[in-house]
Amino acid sequence: MDKQITLSEAVNLVKDGDILALGGNVLHRAPMAFVRELIRQNKRELNVVKTAGAHEIDLLCAADAIDSVSAGFVSYETKYGLATHYRKAVQTGKVKAHEHACYTVINALRAATMNVPFMPVHGLKAGDLIEKNDYFVVVEDPFGGKPVTLIKAIVPNVAIIHVQECDINGNARIFGPKYEDVLMSRAADKVIITTERIVTEHTTKQHREQIDIPGFLVEAVVHIPNGASPGSCYKRYDANDRSLSSFLSMTSWEEITAYIKSFESADYAGIRRKQVW
């Protein structure tokens, strides 16, 4: 079944207020083209889930598109410093930060994959993290009598995963680190794949044992070369230092709007016809 659609059509599948799981990690293989289109379409009150986020969350906060963030870490890597738009949004109360450890986000998603309402975790038994996050509760282990922390399940309405390779049926391969992307694809109600390239079904069959996200889980496929830019995509391109540094120096919404607009030709470069690789 041909699931390939345009970027605009794919973002139309996201509703205001949805819980969105965004793939990738920090500045690596995040679905940046999709994020920019969320902003162009003026999506609002989004609830973002990620173990370690950076530019995508910072940009969405700058656009006032986020209601809450569940993440273990939100900041740029050492060279670029803090995610200032995210920090300001949390400090002013515009965005609710459900602060996690990365492994508690993972366990919340694991609970979703198992269709259970929570997941017990070992090691998180005391501290401000438990007190400040409504997703955590400490109960008595009914078998051993000791305290155990439960993490509330997070069921994303949509997971958006950027990959290096996918066919028109949604069978996707990730090269290099997979981060939590495979887990997100199993936890979410819908999965949208953005991909560097579309391959033939014959190519998929030749490498079927390497498929990370099977097509039956996927709602839509969008062909977006450089779809993780200005972040990196393993074996395809590195993070764009000039673009990231430029964004971090911006102080007005007019500058940020121009920054988003500068990516339009690249974000809309994907075509809908079958590709032959």
C-alpha positions in Angstrom: 0.0 0.0 0.0 1.5 3.4 -1.1 1.6 5.6 2.0 3.7 8.4 0.6 2.2 11.8 1.0 3.4 15.4 1.2 4.9 17.1 4.2 1.8 19.4 4.5 -0.6 16.4 4.3 1.4 14.6 7.0 1.4 17.5 9.4 -2.4 17.8 8.9 -2.6 14.4 10.7 -1.5 16.1 13.9 -4.2 17.8 16.0 -3.8 20.6 18.4 -3.2 19.2 21.9 -1.7 15.9 20.6 1.0 14.0 22.4 3.9 13.9 20.0 6.9 11.6 20.3 9.8 13.1 18.3 12.6 10.7 17.2 16.3 11.2 17.2 18.5 12.5 20.1 19.6 16.0 20.9 21.0 17.3 17.5 21.0 13.9 15.7 18.3 12.7 13.3 15.5 14.7 14.8 12.5 15.3 12.4 13.3 19.0 12.0 11.5 19.5 8.6 8.3 18.2 10.2 8.8 20.4 13.2 9.1 23.5 11.0 5.9 22.5 9.2 4.1 22.2 12.5 5.0 25.8 13.1 4.0 26.9 9.6 0.6 25.3 10.1 0.2 27.0 13.5 -0.2 23.9 15.6 -0.8 24.6 19.2 -0.8 23.1 22.7 1.4 20.2 21.7 2.7 17.8 24.3 6.2 16.6 23.3 7.8 13.4 24.5 11.5 12.8 24.1 14.4 11.4 26.1 16.9 14.1 25.0 15.8 17.1 23.0 17.4 20.2 21.7 16.6 22.4 18.6 13.2 20.9 17.9 11.8 21.6 21.3 13.5 25.0 21.5 12.1 26.0 18.1 8.6 24.9 19.0 8.8 26.9 22.3 9.9 29.9 20.4 6.7 29.5 18.2 4.5 29.1 21.3 3.4 25.7 20.0 4.0 23.6 23.1 1.8 23.0 26.2 4.1 20.4 28.0 7.3 18.5 27.6 8.1 15.1 29.1 11.9 14.6 28.7 15.0 13.6 30.6 17.1 16.4 29.0 16.5 19.5 26.9 19.5 21.5 25.9 22.0 21.8 23.1 25.3 20.0 23.1 28.2 21.7 24.9 29.2 23.9 22.0 25.8 25.6 21.8 24.7 25.9 25.4 21.2 26.0 26.8 17.9 25.8 25.0 16.9 29.4 25.9 13.4 29.5 24.4 12.5 26.3 26.3 14.0 27.5 29.5 12.1 30.8 29.3 8.8 29.1 28.4 9.1 26.8 31.5 10.2 29.7 33.8 7.3 31.9 32.8 4.8 29.1 33.1 3.9 28.9 29.4 5.2 25.3 29.2 4.7 22.6 31.8 7.9 20.6 32.2 7.3 17.0 33.3 10.9 16.4 34.3 12.1 12.8 33.8 15.3 10.9 33.8 15.8 9.5 30.3 15.2 6.0 31.5 11.8 7.0 33.0 10.7 8.3 29.7 11.8 4.9 28.2 9.8 3.0 30.8 6.7 5.2 30.3 6.9 4.3 26.6 7.5 0.6 27.4 4.3 0.6 29.5 2.4 1.9 26.4 3.8 -0.9 24.2 2.5 -3.4 26.8 -0.9 -1.7 27.1 -0.5 -1.3 30.8 -1.2 2.0 32.8 2.2 2.2 34.5 5.7 0.6 34.8 7.6 0.0 38.0 11.2 1.2 38.0 14.2 0.4 40.3 16.4 3.1 41.7 14.1 6.1 41.7 12.9 6.1 45.3 13.2 9.6 46.7 14.0 13.2 45.7 12.5 16.2 44.0 12.0 14.4 40.7 9.3 12.2 42.3 7.7 15.1 44.2 7.6 17.5 41.2 6.4 15.1 38.5 2.7 14.0 38.5 3.7 11.0 36.4 5.5 9.3 39.3 4.1 7.7 42.4 5.7 5.6 45.2 3.7 2.6 46.4 4.4 -0.4 48.6 5.5 -3.5 46.7 2.6 -6.0 47.4 5.0 -8.9 47.3 8.1 -7.6 49.2 6.7 -4.7 51.2 9.3 -2.3 50.1 8.6 1.0 48.3 8.6 1.0 44.5 8.2 3.8 42.1 5.6 3.6 39.3 5.9 5.6 36.1 2.6 6.5 34.4 2.4 5.2 30.8 2.9 7.8 28.0 0.9 6.9 24.9 1.8 9.3 22.0 -1.0 10.1 19.6 1.7 10.4 16.9 5.4 9.4 16.7 7.4 11.3 14.1 10.6 9.4 13.1 13.2 10.6 10.6 15.1 7.7 9.0 17.7 7.3 6.3 15.7 4.8 4.2 12.1 3.8 3.7 9.8 2.3 1.0 6.4 3.6 0.0 4.7 1.0 2.3 6.4 2.4 5.4 9.1 -0.2 6.0 11.9 1.9 7.4 15.6 1.3 8.1 17.7 3.4 10.6 21.4 3.4 10.1 23.6 4.1 13.1 22.2 4.8 16.6 18.5 4.1 16.8 18.0 5.9 20.1 14.3 5.4 21.3 12.8 5.6 17.8 11.9 1.9 17.6 10.3 2.0 21.0 8.3 5.1 20.1 7.0 3.4 17.0 5.6 0.6 19.1 4.1 2.9 21.7 2.3 5.5 19.5 -1.2 5.3 18.1 0.1 6.6 14.7 3.6 6.7 13.2 4.7 9.1 10.5 8.1 8.4 8.8 10.1 11.2 7.2 12.9 9.8 5.2 16.1 10.8 3.4 15.3 8.6 0.5 12.6 6.2 -0.8 13.7 2.8 -1.9 12.0 0.2 -4.0 10.0 -2.7 -2.4 12.6 -5.0 -4.0 15.3 -3.3 -2.0 13.3 -3.7 1.2 12.8 -7.4 0.5 16.5 -7.8 0.0 17.1 -6.4 3.5 14.0 -7.4 5.3 15.9 -8.6 8.4 17.2 -5.0 8.8 13.8 -3.3 8.9 13.5 -1.4 12.2 10.0 0.0 11.8 7.6 -2.3 9.8 5.1 -0.8 7.4 2.0 -2.1 9.1 2.8 0.3 12.0 3.2 3.4 9.7 0.4 5.8 8.8 2.3 7.9 6.3 5.7 8.3 4.6 7.2 11.7 3.6 10.3 12.0 1.4 12.4 14.8 2.8 16.1 14.8 1.9 18.0 16.7 4.6 14.9 16.4 6.9 17.0 16.4 10.1 18.9 19.6 9.1 20.3 21.7 10.8 21.0 18.7 12.9 22.9 15.7 11.7 21.9 12.4 10.0 24.3 9.5 10.4 26.3 8.8 7.2 24.5 11.6 5.3 25.4 15.0 6.8 26.7 16.7 10.0 25.1 19.3 12.1 25.1 22.8 10.4 27.1 24.9 12.8 26.4 28.2 10.9 22.7 27.6 10.9 22.5 26.6 14.6 24.7 29.5 15.7 22.6 31.9 13.7 19.4 30.7 15.4 20.9 30.9 18.8 21.8 34.6 18.3 18.2 35.6 17.3 16.2 37.7 19.6 13.0 38.5 17.7 10.1 36.4 16.3 10.6 38.2 13.0 14.2 36.7 12.8 13.0 33.3 13.7 10.2 33.4 11.1 12.8 34.3 8.5 14.9 31.4 9.8 12.1 28.9 9.3 11.2 30.3 5.9 14.8 29.8 4.8 14.2 26.1 4.9 11.1 26.0 2.8 12.6 25.0 -0.5 14.5 22.1 1.2 11.5 21.0 3.3 9.2 20.8 0.3 11.8 19.2 -2.0 10.5 15.7 -1.6 8.4 14.3 -4.4 5.6 11.9 -4.3 6.4 9.6 -7.2 8.3 6.3 -6.6 12.0 6.5 -6.4 14.4 3.9 -7.7 17.4 3.0 -5.5 
